[in-house]
């Protein structure tokens, strides 16, 4: 059985390689390093272990982090007019940084003649951007549709990579895991007085915060149960999935908060 701790060194090596690759002295003056979702590194290595050479797994993982960084930084660029010189320059650099990360993923894969993977990544980027446009352009979508769009954006890249390599058995686990992670993140943020997208959309459809939290807890319980059940289908990685799910609940434990608290 593969356990969660077996990926600790891999996560460290991949993050170090990624941050070394993207380092740029001018960006460093204005921009923070993009965050890395360590769980996505773990899933990449778990999904692709076997007949794929480790050097290729590392290449695809770093490429996926570059694509994610480009998508994330473009997502955070302000759409309104910015007048302050520093903020305006920062916004311009964020556009450039996103384009830089995108060019790096393409360069890495082309350098190693991984043309089919370039197609996988470019198609997925298009799908994710189209999904984001649907959210921005259609303000009348339901809470359920909001959740579906966000989960799609968060998990689609890993799912497409799994499909490309015939690892479809991971798709349901990947989708449910990052759905669960989103809900746990929102619950924790709410416990600290911050309301994010999913809770806001749920609040627009129910009468009280108690009802929103009850819905959230039901979804969390359902996803956890389904992940534990589906973990049996990934063979020797079953323990890895179970431990990673348990670890989520530790990392995203909410603080005690009364519903009516401001």
N, C-alpha and C positions, 0 to 999 in steps of 0.2 A: 504493500500500500504506500502511495506517495502522500506525504504530509505537507502541511503549509510551510513549516520551517525549512524544508528542503529548497525552497525558492528564495530564501533570504539573500544568499550570495549573488544569485542571478539578478535580483532586483537592484542590488548595489552596483553591480558591474554595468548593467544596462543604463541606469541613471547617470553614472559617471561618464559613459561613452556619449550619451545623448547631450549632456550639458557641455562636454568638451567640444562636440561637433557644432553646436549652435553659437558658441561663444563669439562675440563680435564687440570690439572695444567701443564703437559708437553706440550700439544698442545698450551696452552696459551703463552708459551715462544717464539714460532716461528710463529704461525699461527693466522691470524685475524679470527674473528667470521664469519662464512658463512653468506652471505646476505639472507634475507627472502623476497620473493615476497608477499607483503601484499594483492595484488589482488587475489592471489591463495587461501589465507585464506578466503577471502570474498566469493569467488565462492564456495568453499567447503561447507561453512555454508549455503549459499543460496540454493545450489543444494540439500543438504541432510536434510534440515529442513522438519519436518512433522512426519512420523511414525518411524524415527530412533532416539533412545535415544540420548540426548545431550552428555552424557559421551562417547558414541561411535563415534559421530561426531568429538568430540575433539580428541579422539584416532586416528581416521583415518586422521585427518588433520595434527597432529604432525608426524604421520608415513609418510605422503606424503612429508612433509618438510624435513624429514631425507633422504628419497630417493632422493629428488631434490638436497640436499646438497651433497650427495655422488656422484651423476652424475656430478654436477658442478665442484667439486674439482678434480675429476679424469680428467675432460675435460681440466683443466688448468695446469696440470702437464707437464713441458717441455719435449719434446721428444729428444732434443739434449743432448749431453754430458755436464754435469755441473762439473766444476773443483773446484770452490770456496767451501770451507768447509761448510759455512753457507747455501749457496743455495742448496748444495747437501743434507744436513740434512733436510732442509725445504722441498725439493722434496720428500724425503723418508717419512717424517711425513705426507705430503699431501696424499700419498698412504695409509698410515695407518689410517689417519683420515677418508678418504672415506670408507675404509673397516669398520671402527668403526661405522660410521653413518648407514651403511647398516646393520650391526649386531644389532644395536639398534632398527631399524624399525622391524626387524624380531622378536627380543626378545619381544618388546611391544605387537605385534599382537599375538604371540604364548602364551604369558603370559595370555592374555584375551581370548584365544581359538578362535581367528578369523582366522581360517585356510583358509577359502575361500578368505579372503582379502590378505593373504600372496601370494596366487596364482595369484590374480589380479596384485599385485605389482611386483612380480617376472617376470610374463609374459610381463608386460609393460617395465620393465627395459631391458629385452631381445630385445624387439621391438625397443626401443630407441637406444640401442647400435648397433643394426644391421643397423639402419638408419644412424647413425654417420659413421659407417664403409663404407657405400655406398658413402658418401660424400668424405671421405679421399682416398678411393681406385679409385674412378672414377673422374679424374680431368677434364673430357670433358663434364660435365653436363651443361645444359642451365641455364640461370638466373631464369627461371620459376621453374625448378627442384630444384635449390638451395633454393628458397623461400619455396617451398612445403616441403622440408626436414626440414628446420629450424622451420617452423610452426608446423609440426608434432612433432618434438622433444619438443617444448615448450608447446604444449597443450595436448599431448597424455595421460598423466597420469590422468588429470582431466576428459578427455573424457571416459577413461576406467572405472573410478570410477562411473561416471554418468551412463554408460551402465550397470554396475554390479547391481546398485540399481534401474534400470528401469527409469532413469531420462534422457532419450535420447533427450528430447526436449531442453536440455541445450547444446548439443554437437556443434551445428552450432554456437551458441552464444560464447561458450568458444573458439572455433577455430578462429572465426573472431575477437574476442576481443584481443587475444594475437598476432594475425597477425597484427592488427592495432597498438598494442603497440610496436611491433618490428619496424614497418615502422616509427612511430613517434619518436622512439628512434634513428633510423638511421638518420632521418631528423635533429633532434636536434644535434646529434653528428657531422653531416656534417657542421652545422652552426657554430660549434666551431673548424672547421678545421680537424676533424677526420673522416676518411672514413672506414666504416665497411662492412661486408660481402655482404649484399644485394645491396648496392650502387656499390660496386666493381664489382659484377656480372653483374649488369645492364650496367655499363660503358663499359664492354667488348663487348656489343652487339649494342650499339648506338654510334652516331657520336659525341655527345656533352653533356656537363654537363646539359645544358638547357633541353635537351631531357630526360635525366635521372630524373631530378627534376619534369618535367611535368608528366612523368609516375608515379612517386611516389605520386604526388598530386592527380592524378586520382584514384589510388588504395586507398588512404586514404579516399577520398570522397565516393567511392563506399562502402568501409567497414563500414564507419560511417552510411551511409543510410541503409545498410542492417541490422546492429545491432539495429538501432532504429525500423526498421520494424519488426524484429524478436522478439523484446522485448515483444510484445503483447502475445507471446505464453508461457510466463512464469508467467502468472497470476499476483498475487500480488507483484511479484518481478520486474514488468515492470519498475517502477520508479527507483528502484535500478540500473538496467542495464543502463537506460538513464543517470542517474547522474554519474555513474562510467565512462561511455564513455566521458561525458563532462569533468570530472575530468582529464582524460587522456590528453586532449588537453591543460589543464592548466599546468599540471606537466611537459609535454614534449614540451612546446612551444619553438620554435627555436629563436635564436637571429637573428637580421637583418644581412644579409650577401649578398654581391654582388656575383653573380655566378663566375666571373673571379677572385675573391679575393683569395689570397694564404694564 
